Amino acid sequence: QVTLVESGGGKVQVGGSLRLSCVVSGYTDSVAAMAWFRQAPGKEREFVSGISYHGGYTDYAPSVKGRFIVSRDNAKYTAYLQMNSLKLEDTAVYYCAYVATVGKYWGQGTQVTVSS
């Protein structure tokens, strides 16, 4: 059983920054990618960013490219999402995903609210 716990969400003003963390516990493998998704009220869950196991490959949604930075520390079983220059439209529940060979696992989500 894989468990993911996100943290770091909160309320921030436009232009501010937040850093999300996602800690993985339970089953882990040496090739699992990790990703961040978000879901705003009334909208479908959307991809935000992803990172390969060794961090050599990263991907970003066009809406966050240049503002968000994804990283991971495998020794700590943790992935991070540094969010800078936050916009009102970044308001959402952010979810971490662990893409292992045996399946994809999700965290419970952390709320990010950006206000003017």
mmCIF file of the C-alpha atoms, coordinates in Angstrom:
data_MODEL
# 
_entry.id   MODEL 
# 
loop_
_atom_site.group_PDB 
_atom_site.id 
_atom_site.type_symbol 
_atom_site.label_atom_id 
_atom_site.label_alt_id 
_atom_site.label_comp_id 
_atom_site.label_asym_id 
_atom_site.label_entity_id 
_atom_site.label_seq_id 
_atom_site.pdbx_PDB_ins_code 
_atom_site.Cartn_x 
_atom_site.Cartn_y 
_atom_site.Cartn_z 
_atom_site.occupancy 
_atom_site.B_iso_or_equiv 
_atom_site.pdbx_formal_charge 
_atom_site.auth_seq_id 
_atom_site.auth_comp_id 
_atom_site.auth_asym_id 
_atom_site.auth_atom_id 
_atom_site.pdbx_PDB_model_num 
ATOM 1   C CA . GLN A 1 1   ? 0.000   0.000  0.000   1.00 0.00 ? 1   GLN A CA 1 
ATOM 2   C CA . VAL A 1 2   ? 1.333   3.393  -0.999  1.00 0.00 ? 2   VAL A CA 1 
ATOM 3   C CA . THR A 1 3   ? 0.415   6.492  0.971   1.00 0.00 ? 3   THR A CA 1 
ATOM 4   C CA . LEU A 1 4   ? 1.036   10.036 -0.178  1.00 0.00 ? 4   LEU A CA 1 
ATOM 5   C CA . VAL A 1 5   ? 0.690   13.043 2.093   1.00 0.00 ? 5   VAL A CA 1 
ATOM 6   C CA . GLU A 1 6   ? 0.781   16.548 0.676   1.00 0.00 ? 6   GLU A CA 1 
ATOM 7   C CA . SER A 1 7   ? 1.499   19.659 2.694   1.00 0.00 ? 7   SER A CA 1 
ATOM 8   C CA . GLY A 1 8   ? 2.401   23.282 2.174   1.00 0.00 ? 8   GLY A CA 1 
ATOM 9   C CA . GLY A 1 9   ? -0.854  24.603 0.845   1.00 0.00 ? 9   GLY A CA 1 
ATOM 10  C CA . GLY A 1 10  ? -2.471  27.741 2.166   1.00 0.00 ? 10  GLY A CA 1 
ATOM 11  C CA . LYS A 1 11  ? -3.590  31.241 1.319   1.00 0.00 ? 11  LYS A CA 1 
ATOM 12  C CA . VAL A 1 12  ? -1.345  33.655 -0.527  1.00 0.00 ? 12  VAL A CA 1 
ATOM 13  C CA . GLN A 1 13  ? -1.747  36.895 -2.403  1.00 0.00 ? 13  GLN A CA 1 
ATOM 14  C CA . VAL A 1 14  ? -1.299  37.307 -6.125  1.00 0.00 ? 14  VAL A CA 1 
ATOM 15  C CA . GLY A 1 15  ? 2.376   37.253 -6.952  1.00 0.00 ? 15  GLY A CA 1 
ATOM 16  C CA . GLY A 1 16  ? 3.295   35.270 -3.883  1.00 0.00 ? 16  GLY A CA 1 
ATOM 17  C CA . SER A 1 17  ? 4.931   31.877 -3.552  1.00 0.00 ? 17  SER A CA 1 
ATOM 18  C CA . LEU A 1 18  ? 4.222   28.557 -1.929  1.00 0.00 ? 18  LEU A CA 1 
ATOM 19  C CA . ARG A 1 19  ? 6.121   25.297 -1.772  1.00 0.00 ? 19  ARG A CA 1 
ATOM 20  C CA . LEU A 1 20  ? 4.174   22.066 -1.727  1.00 0.00 ? 20  LEU A CA 1 
ATOM 21  C CA . SER A 1 21  ? 5.625   18.818 -0.458  1.00 0.00 ? 21  SER A CA 1 
ATOM 22  C CA . CYS A 1 22  ? 4.513   15.247 -1.014  1.00 0.00 ? 22  CYS A CA 1 
ATOM 23  C CA . VAL A 1 23  ? 5.879   12.440 1.136   1.00 0.00 ? 23  VAL A CA 1 
ATOM 24  C CA . VAL A 1 24  ? 5.536   8.858  -0.076  1.00 0.00 ? 24  VAL A CA 1 
ATOM 25  C CA . SER A 1 25  ? 5.411   5.893  2.276   1.00 0.00 ? 25  SER A CA 1 
ATOM 26  C CA . GLY A 1 26  ? 4.706   2.200  1.939   1.00 0.00 ? 26  GLY A CA 1 
ATOM 27  C CA . TYR A 1 27  ? 5.635   0.451  -1.290  1.00 0.00 ? 27  TYR A CA 1 
ATOM 28  C CA . THR A 1 28  ? 8.153   2.333  -3.370  1.00 0.00 ? 28  THR A CA 1 
ATOM 29  C CA . ASP A 1 29  ? 10.026  1.371  -6.506  1.00 0.00 ? 29  ASP A CA 1 
ATOM 30  C CA . SER A 1 30  ? 13.098  2.701  -8.211  1.00 0.00 ? 30  SER A CA 1 
ATOM 31  C CA . VAL A 1 31  ? 11.446  3.912  -11.394 1.00 0.00 ? 31  VAL A CA 1 
ATOM 32  C CA . ALA A 1 32  ? 8.341   5.693  -10.177 1.00 0.00 ? 32  ALA A CA 1 
ATOM 33  C CA . ALA A 1 33  ? 7.670   9.102  -11.606 1.00 0.00 ? 33  ALA A CA 1 
ATOM 34  C CA . MET A 1 34  ? 5.834   11.679 -9.558  1.00 0.00 ? 34  MET A CA 1 
ATOM 35  C CA . ALA A 1 35  ? 3.417   14.317 -10.684 1.00 0.00 ? 35  ALA A CA 1 
ATOM 36  C CA . TRP A 1 36  ? 1.264   17.154 -9.479  1.00 0.00 ? 36  TRP A CA 1 
ATOM 37  C CA . PHE A 1 37  ? -2.301  17.733 -10.561 1.00 0.00 ? 37  PHE A CA 1 
ATOM 38  C CA . ARG A 1 38  ? -4.857  20.288 -9.495  1.00 0.00 ? 38  ARG A CA 1 
ATOM 39  C CA . GLN A 1 39  ? -8.591  20.642 -9.472  1.00 0.00 ? 39  GLN A CA 1 
ATOM 40  C CA . ALA A 1 40  ? -10.391 23.949 -9.266  1.00 0.00 ? 40  ALA A CA 1 
ATOM 41  C CA . PRO A 1 41  ? -14.053 24.180 -8.232  1.00 0.00 ? 41  PRO A CA 1 
ATOM 42  C CA . GLY A 1 42  ? -16.308 23.066 -11.033 1.00 0.00 ? 42  GLY A CA 1 
ATOM 43  C CA . LYS A 1 43  ? -13.423 21.927 -13.196 1.00 0.00 ? 43  LYS A CA 1 
ATOM 44  C CA . GLU A 1 44  ? -11.797 18.636 -13.993 1.00 0.00 ? 44  GLU A CA 1 
ATOM 45  C CA . ARG A 1 45  ? -8.503  17.597 -12.477 1.00 0.00 ? 45  ARG A CA 1 
ATOM 46  C CA . GLU A 1 46  ? -5.627  18.765 -14.655 1.00 0.00 ? 46  GLU A CA 1 
ATOM 47  C CA . PHE A 1 47  ? -1.948  17.970 -14.964 1.00 0.00 ? 47  PHE A CA 1 
ATOM 48  C CA . VAL A 1 48  ? 0.415   20.570 -13.532 1.00 0.00 ? 48  VAL A CA 1 
ATOM 49  C CA . SER A 1 49  ? 3.879   19.061 -13.519 1.00 0.00 ? 49  SER A CA 1 
ATOM 50  C CA . GLY A 1 50  ? 5.762   15.776 -13.519 1.00 0.00 ? 50  GLY A CA 1 
ATOM 51  C CA . ILE A 1 51  ? 9.239   14.516 -12.788 1.00 0.00 ? 51  ILE A CA 1 
ATOM 52  C CA . SER A 1 52  ? 11.029  11.277 -13.581 1.00 0.00 ? 52  SER A CA 1 
ATOM 53  C CA . TYR A 1 53  ? 12.588  9.115  -10.876 1.00 0.00 ? 53  TYR A CA 1 
ATOM 54  C CA . HIS A 1 54  ? 16.073  10.585 -11.157 1.00 0.00 ? 54  HIS A CA 1 
ATOM 55  C CA . GLY A 1 55  ? 14.777  14.046 -11.937 1.00 0.00 ? 55  GLY A CA 1 
ATOM 56  C CA . GLY A 1 56  ? 16.329  14.149 -15.366 1.00 0.00 ? 56  GLY A CA 1 
ATOM 57  C CA . TYR A 1 57  ? 13.012  14.709 -17.066 1.00 0.00 ? 57  TYR A CA 1 
ATOM 58  C CA . THR A 1 58  ? 10.438  17.273 -16.031 1.00 0.00 ? 58  THR A CA 1 
ATOM 59  C CA . ASP A 1 59  ? 7.252   18.445 -17.658 1.00 0.00 ? 59  ASP A CA 1 
ATOM 60  C CA . TYR A 1 60  ? 4.942   21.365 -17.048 1.00 0.00 ? 60  TYR A CA 1 
ATOM 61  C CA . ALA A 1 61  ? 1.541   22.490 -18.141 1.00 0.00 ? 61  ALA A CA 1 
ATOM 62  C CA . PRO A 1 62  ? 1.792   25.608 -20.334 1.00 0.00 ? 62  PRO A CA 1 
ATOM 63  C CA . SER A 1 63  ? -0.126  27.594 -17.737 1.00 0.00 ? 63  SER A CA 1 
ATOM 64  C CA . VAL A 1 64  ? 2.565   27.113 -15.078 1.00 0.00 ? 64  VAL A CA 1 
ATOM 65  C CA . LYS A 1 65  ? 5.740   26.820 -17.129 1.00 0.00 ? 65  LYS A CA 1 
ATOM 66  C CA . GLY A 1 66  ? 8.281   29.392 -16.037 1.00 0.00 ? 66  GLY A CA 1 
ATOM 67  C CA . ARG A 1 67  ? 6.546   29.934 -12.689 1.00 0.00 ? 67  ARG A CA 1 
ATOM 68  C CA . PHE A 1 68  ? 6.508   26.475 -11.066 1.00 0.00 ? 68  PHE A CA 1 
ATOM 69  C CA . ILE A 1 69  ? 9.457   24.194 -10.408 1.00 0.00 ? 69  ILE A CA 1 
ATOM 70  C CA . VAL A 1 70  ? 9.123   20.502 -9.638  1.00 0.00 ? 70  VAL A CA 1 
ATOM 71  C CA . SER A 1 71  ? 11.822  18.556 -7.820  1.00 0.00 ? 71  SER A CA 1 
ATOM 72  C CA . ARG A 1 72  ? 12.250  15.462 -5.690  1.00 0.00 ? 72  ARG A CA 1 
ATOM 73  C CA . ASP A 1 73  ? 14.515  14.035 -3.040  1.00 0.00 ? 73  ASP A CA 1 
ATOM 74  C CA . ASN A 1 74  ? 14.433  10.263 -3.291  1.00 0.00 ? 74  ASN A CA 1 
ATOM 75  C CA . ALA A 1 75  ? 16.373  9.839  -0.060  1.00 0.00 ? 75  ALA A CA 1 
ATOM 76  C CA . LYS A 1 76  ? 13.437  11.520 1.680   1.00 0.00 ? 76  LYS A CA 1 
ATOM 77  C CA . TYR A 1 77  ? 10.770  9.948  -0.531  1.00 0.00 ? 77  TYR A CA 1 
ATOM 78  C CA . THR A 1 78  ? 9.534   13.467 -1.163  1.00 0.00 ? 78  THR A CA 1 
ATOM 79  C CA . ALA A 1 79  ? 8.528   15.533 -4.154  1.00 0.00 ? 79  ALA A CA 1 
ATOM 80  C CA . TYR A 1 80  ? 8.203   19.279 -4.166  1.00 0.00 ? 80  TYR A CA 1 
ATOM 81  C CA . LEU A 1 81  ? 6.388   21.887 -6.190  1.00 0.00 ? 81  LEU A CA 1 
ATOM 82  C CA . GLN A 1 82  ? 7.747   25.393 -5.870  1.00 0.00 ? 82  GLN A CA 1 
ATOM 83  C CA . MET A 1 83  ? 5.062   27.785 -7.037  1.00 0.00 ? 83  MET A CA 1 
ATOM 84  C CA . ASN A 1 84  ? 6.076   31.355 -7.791  1.00 0.00 ? 84  ASN A CA 1 
ATOM 85  C CA . SER A 1 85  ? 4.255   34.358 -9.214  1.00 0.00 ? 85  SER A CA 1 
ATOM 86  C CA . LEU A 1 86  ? 0.962   32.829 -8.225  1.00 0.00 ? 86  LEU A CA 1 
ATOM 87  C CA . LYS A 1 87  ? -2.169  33.939 -10.031 1.00 0.00 ? 87  LYS A CA 1 
ATOM 88  C CA . LEU A 1 88  ? -5.826  33.880 -9.087  1.00 0.00 ? 88  LEU A CA 1 
ATOM 89  C CA . GLU A 1 89  ? -6.340  31.035 -11.526 1.00 0.00 ? 89  GLU A CA 1 
ATOM 90  C CA . ASP A 1 90  ? -3.872  28.874 -9.626  1.00 0.00 ? 90  ASP A CA 1 
ATOM 91  C CA . THR A 1 91  ? -6.448  28.487 -6.866  1.00 0.00 ? 91  THR A CA 1 
ATOM 92  C CA . ALA A 1 92  ? -7.247  24.785 -6.590  1.00 0.00 ? 92  ALA A CA 1 
ATOM 93  C CA . VAL A 1 93  ? -6.744  21.634 -4.602  1.00 0.00 ? 93  VAL A CA 1 
ATOM 94  C CA . TYR A 1 94  ? -3.344  20.261 -5.521  1.00 0.00 ? 94  TYR A CA 1 
ATOM 95  C CA . TYR A 1 95  ? -2.810  16.536 -5.629  1.00 0.00 ? 95  TYR A CA 1 
ATOM 96  C CA . CYS A 1 96  ? 0.372   14.534 -5.724  1.00 0.00 ? 96  CYS A CA 1 
ATOM 97  C CA . ALA A 1 97  ? 0.520   11.350 -7.776  1.00 0.00 ? 97  ALA A CA 1 
ATOM 98  C CA . TYR A 1 98  ? 2.992   8.483  -7.569  1.00 0.00 ? 98  TYR A CA 1 
ATOM 99  C CA . VAL A 1 99  ? 3.253   6.602  -10.832 1.00 0.00 ? 99  VAL A CA 1 
ATOM 100 C CA . ALA A 1 100 ? 4.691   3.223  -9.919  1.00 0.00 ? 100 ALA A CA 1 
ATOM 101 C CA . THR A 1 101 ? 5.004   0.094  -12.013 1.00 0.00 ? 101 THR A CA 1 
ATOM 102 C CA . VAL A 1 102 ? 2.094   -1.420 -10.109 1.00 0.00 ? 102 VAL A CA 1 
ATOM 103 C CA . GLY A 1 103 ? -0.223  1.529  -10.449 1.00 0.00 ? 103 GLY A CA 1 
ATOM 104 C CA . LYS A 1 104 ? -0.873  5.196  -9.823  1.00 0.00 ? 104 LYS A CA 1 
ATOM 105 C CA . TYR A 1 105 ? -1.488  6.444  -6.320  1.00 0.00 ? 105 TYR A CA 1 
ATOM 106 C CA . TRP A 1 106 ? -2.916  9.744  -5.132  1.00 0.00 ? 106 TRP A CA 1 
ATOM 107 C CA . GLY A 1 107 ? -2.602  11.928 -2.094  1.00 0.00 ? 107 GLY A CA 1 
ATOM 108 C CA . GLN A 1 108 ? -5.534  13.542 -0.349  1.00 0.00 ? 108 GLN A CA 1 
ATOM 109 C CA . GLY A 1 109 ? -4.792  16.983 -1.737  1.00 0.00 ? 109 GLY A CA 1 
ATOM 110 C CA . THR A 1 110 ? -3.843  20.328 -0.283  1.00 0.00 ? 110 THR A CA 1 
ATOM 111 C CA . GLN A 1 111 ? -5.751  23.556 -0.852  1.00 0.00 ? 111 GLN A CA 1 
ATOM 112 C CA . VAL A 1 112 ? -4.032  26.520 -2.469  1.00 0.00 ? 112 VAL A CA 1 
ATOM 113 C CA . THR A 1 113 ? -5.948  29.775 -2.465  1.00 0.00 ? 113 THR A CA 1 
ATOM 114 C CA . VAL A 1 114 ? -4.637  32.855 -4.242  1.00 0.00 ? 114 VAL A CA 1 
ATOM 115 C CA . SER A 1 115 ? -6.325  36.156 -3.455  1.00 0.00 ? 115 SER A CA 1 
ATOM 116 C CA . SER A 1 116 ? -6.020  39.674 -4.808  1.00 0.00 ? 116 SER A CA 1 
# 
